[in-house]
Amino acid sequence: MFISNEVVYRTSIPENFAESNWNGKWNSSEYALVSGKVLTTIPENHSAEFKSETLIYYNLWSLYKPGQNKIVELSGNFSESDINGNNVGQKRRPNENRESNHRFFKAKMSIGNGQLIEYDGMKVNDGTEISGEYDSSYPKDKGTFELNKK
């Protein structure tokens, strides 16, 4: 099943996503067996808001849209503060490097049927991973996501 899922995913990626620089996965915490993959481009300039065409793939075993893709626009930014206004410097350990690459990631995507998904995470591992949580409305869902730089 895992091999079939990977084959379906890879063969369904549109050509315009060949140059995407981030890929990853998402998992619902609310609904068993609802999960998938993500493919997007996030600009290297983290000082400004960005918009990016993003491919959302639903795994073959997902109870919702199995084996299907959805292309949406992701808008987001990186900041020194998390959603509660806490600054990265406030969370730094005494021996942690001031030049640490920890940045808070905030993003949204609106899907045509009225669904809004908000993402909150942190960029870690020398800037090669973004992980965090998402909150969706209509349908109501919460879960986790992880993006890795290609």
N, C-alpha and C positions, 0 to 999 in steps of 0.2 A: 504494500500500500504506500509506504514512504517513497519508494522508487517511482511508482506511478505518479504520485503527487508532484515529485520533482520534475518529471518529464512533462507533465501537463503545465506546470508553472513556467518552466523555461521555454517551452514551445509557444506559449501564449503571450510572451512579452513583446509588445510592439517595438518596431525598429527605433522609434524616437527615444526609447529608454536605454539604448545601447551605451550611451555615455553617462548614465547615472552614476553618482559617486558614493551613494549610501544604499545599503540594503539591510533588511532585518526581518523581524517577526513580531507578531502581536498575539495576545491570548486574552480571551474574555475571562473575567473572574466570576461573572454572573451566570453565564451559560456554558454548560459542559459541551465540549466538542465544537466550540466556535473559536476559530483561530486562523491565522494566515501569515502572509508575507507582505513586505513593503519594499518598494523600490523608488528612490527619489534622488533629486539633485539638490544639495544644500551648498550655497556659495561659501567660499573660503573667508570672505569678508564678514566677520561676525559683528560688526559695529552697526549694521543697519538691518531693518526688517527685510524679509525676503518672501517671495512667492515662488512656488515650485510645483510643476505638474508632478503628481504622485500616483503610482500604481498600487492599489490595494488588491491583494489576491486572497481568496478564501480557500483554505485547504480542502481537499477532496472529501474529508470526513466531517467537514463543518456541516452543522444542521441548517445553516443559512447560506444560500448561494454557493454550494459546493463546486469547486473548480472554476469559479468565475473571477474575472477581473473587474475592477471599477477604477476609472481614472478620475482623479479629483485634484483641485488646487489646494495646496497646503500653504498657509501663510504663517510665518513665525519670526522669532528673534532669539538672540542669546543675550543674557544680561548678567550682571554681577549679583542680582538679587533674585530670590525665589518668589513664589506667588504670595508669600506672607510678608515680603519686604525684608527678609533676613539677608544680610550681605555675606558674600563668600568669605570675606575677611573675618567675620564673626564666627564662622564655623572652622576656621583654620586651626590645626593642631600646632603646638609650640614649635615642633621641629619641621613643620611643613614649609616647603619653598613658597615664597611670596609670588613667584612667577608661575604658580600652579595653573594648569589649564582647565580647572573646574569652572564651568560656565553653566548657568541655568538656561534651560531650553523651554520655550513656551511656543505652542503652535495651535492652530485651529484649522479645521477643514469643514466645509459645509457640503453636504451631499444633497442633490436635487430634491429629495423627498421630504425635506424639512429637518433631516438629521444634522446635528452639529456635534462635532467631536473636538474636545479640547485635550491637548497633551501638555504635561508638565514633566520635565525630566532634568537630568544633569549630564553634561558632557564630561567624560572621564577617560582614564587610560591614555594620557598624552593626546587627548583630542580625537581618539579613534573610535570611541563608543559613546552613544547617547542612550540612556535608559531611563525609564520612568513609568508613569501611569497615564491612562486616558480615562475620560469621562464622556459618555455619549448620551444624547437625548434623542428620543424617538427613533429607534427603540432605546429605552433606558438600558445602559450597559456601563460597566467599569472593567478595566483590565490593565494589563501591562504591555509595554513595548520595549524593543531593543533595536537600535540601529547601529550598524558597523560601517566604518569608512572602507571603501573598496581599495 
